[in-house]
Amino acid sequence: MAAIRIVDVTDEASFGLVPPCADPRFDHRTCDYWEDADRGSKSSRPGWLKASDTSGQLASRKPSLADNPFAPVERKAFNPFAPAEDRPRFADPFADEDEAPIDNPFAPRRQARPSVAGDAPRKLQMLGRGLAVFGSYAKAMLVDEEPVGYVQFGPLSAYPRALRLRELYPQLPESPLPAVITCIATVAESRHQRYALGLVEAVCEDLAARGFAAIEAYPEAGADPDATSAATPEFWLRARFTLVIDDERFPVLRRELD
């Protein structure tokens, strides 16, 4: 019996397990189609797979409201107890000279939050944006230690193209906001073995444990299976999703989480 293992993509080692697309014109490892609603592309861009000193902005920035899966999509949070930016911070008299000051010298030191290195491949930095708040944004499936599948998911706020598509349908529930699965794919040699369905189940269990009540997917009706990473409406129906928007171009499927 084949040994199946599902790995969260959180660092360069796990990022290296992402399998290639069935069509070499596309690449999960360089796709920013869902992250960039205006200029995003699914095309293969080998240059993006190299470490870069200039692409670290996504990974090095502080967590923001957009990283919070439970925050309103376009509303800036206000914390009345947060120190003002221009207010001096406490200095720790016991700190080393090269250590940054902390907010309260009497509080325990904050543990380092998980993050992706600033010189990591650009796509890995995108997948690492929410590590400190949300957790992983992708999983890879291995069968007998060979990568066969990939799934990308996360809070709706992480994917501007999903937000834009969802705005087409005001009848969709706004509260609580769903998580989304933007990409699901298996290598051509592993088709029809239910691996993709297994990945979807793993994501649904994961997201339910993180507190989400529902998950949505936005497939491309009539698309070539090798040219889309969003699968087909028929696939999502097999994955126990319900067709909630029956549109010939942009259908929406949704699954309530237990």
N, C-alpha and C positions, 0 to 999 in steps of 0.2 A: 504494500500500500504506500502511495506517495506521501511524503512528509510535507505538510503545508505550514508555512510560517508567514505571519503578517507583521511588518515592521513599520513603525512610525518614522516618517522622514523628518529628521530634526538636525542632522549634521551632514558633513561631507561623506562620511562612510555610508550612511543610509541613503543619501542622495545618489550615490553611485549604484544603488540597487534599482533605480527607476529604469524599467525596460524601454527599448526603443519603440517608436510608433510603427504600426504595420506599414504605413506609407512613409517612405523616407523623406518626403517633402515636409513633414511635420515632426515636431519633437516636443514631448511633454516637458523636457528639461529646459526648454527656452521659450515656452509659450507664456505670453502675458495677455492673452485674449480677454480673460475675465477680469484681470487686475486693471486693465487700461481700457476704459469704455470707448475712447476716441481713436487711439492708435494701436491698440493691442493686436497681436498677430499670433497665429499658431505655427508659423513657418519655422523650419529648422535654421538655427543661427549658431553654428559651431563656436563662433567667437565668444558667445555668452557662457560657454562651459569652462572657460579659463578663469583663474583667479584674477581679480582686478582690484587695484588700489583706489579706483575712482567710483566704484559701484557700491560702496559700503553705507550709503546714506540710509537705506531701508533698515539695515540691521543695527546701525549704531544709534539711531534716534531713540528718544525716550518713548515708552508706551503712551499711546494717545487714546482718546475716546473711540476712535475708529477701530481700535483693537479689542474693545470691550463688546462681547457678543450680546450682552443684555442691555446695552445703552441705546437710546433713541438714535435713529440713523443720522439725523441732521440737527441735533440739538446739542449745544455745548454745555457740558456739565459745569456747575458752579459749586465749589466747596468753600463754605464760609469760614472753615477752620484752617484752610491752607495758608501758609505764609505768603505774603506778597513777594513778588519777584525781586523788588528792590530792598526788601527787609534783610538786615544782616542775619546770618545763620549762626547758631552756636558753634563755637570752636571746641574741639575735644582736647583738653590739656594733656591727655595721655597719648594722643595720636602721634604717629611718626610724621616727620616733616613733609613727606611726599604723599600723605594720605589726605583725601578731600574731607572737608568738615562735614559733620552729620547734623541733622536737624535738632537732635536732643542728646547732649553728652551723657545723660543718665539712662538712656534707652539702650537695649542690646543692639549690637551692630547688625545691619541688614544683610541678609544673605544675598549673594550674587544671583541675579535672575538668569534663567537660561536664555541664550542668545546665539546668533550665528556670527561667525567672524566677519569683520568688515571687508576682507578681501575674498570672500567666498563667491562662487558663481552667482550671477544676478538672480536667477530663478530660485536658488536656495535661499537667498536673502528675502525674497518675497514670501517663501513658505515659512520663514522664520519670524515674520513680523509679529505674530501673536503668541510666540512661545511663552512670554512672561505672563500673559493674561489668559489666553484661551487654551494654549497647548498646540499640538501638531495640526498642520493643515493638509497633510497628505499621508498616504500609506502605500507601501509596496508589498506585493504578495510573492513569495518564493515557494516553488514546488521542488522538492529535493535540492534546495539551495539555488535553484535557477530562477531569476526574476521572470514572472509571467504576467503580472498585472499591476495596475497603478490606479489610484483614486485620489482626487483632490476635493477638499470640502472646507467648510468653515462657517463662521458667522456671515450673515448677509452683508454686513458692513465692510467685509474684507474684499468684496467683489463688485466694483462699480457697474460693470456691465449687467450683472444680475439685478442690481438695484434699478437700473434704467429699464430693463425688460419688465420688471415687476410693476413699474409705474404705468405700464400700458393697461393694467387691469386693476382698477381701484376696488373691485369687488373682492380681491384677495384679502384675507384677514391681516390686520396690521399689528395685532397684539394677541399673543406674544409673537414677535418676529421669528421666522423659521431659520434654521441653519440651511445650507445649500450644499449639494454635491454638483460641482461644475464639470468634473471630468471623471470618466471611468473607461478603462481600456485594458485589453489583454493582448498579448502577442498573437500573431496570426496562427501559430502552431498550436495554441491552446484554446482556440475558439470552441464553443459548444461543449465545454466541460464544466460549466457553472462556476468558474472561478470568479468572474465579475460579480455574480450574484452573491458569492461568499464575501467579497470585499464590501459590497453594499451593506450586508448584514453586520459586518464588523463595524462599519462607520455608524450605522444606526444605533447599535449597542453603546458605542463610545459616546455619541452625542446625547443619548438619553441619560447616560451617567453624568454628563457635564451639565445637565439641567434643561436641555432643549425639549420642547413639547412637539415639534414638528420639523420636517425636513422637506425641501422642495428640489426639483430638478427641472431643467429647461432644455429638453432635447431639440434636435433639428429634424423636423418632419421630412421624410423622403431623402435624407442625406446618405451618401455613400458611407457604409460602416467604417471604411478605412480613412475617411476624410473628416470624421467628426469624433470628438472626444466626449460628447454629451450623450452618446448612445441614441436610441430610438424610443418613441413612446411605448412600443410593444415591450421593449426590454424593461422599462420601469413598471409596467403593469405586472410583469412576471416577478418583479422585486416587491410586490405588494404595495405599490403606489397607486393612487387614484387620480384619474384625469379630472382636473378641476377647471382647466381652461382648454377648451377644444378649439384650438386655432390652427388653421392649415399651415401657418408659418412658424408661430411661436407658441406651441402648447406648453402648459404648465402641469406638472404632476406633483402630488403631495402625499406625504405619508405621516400620519400621526404616530408619535413615539410613545411607547409604554412607560 
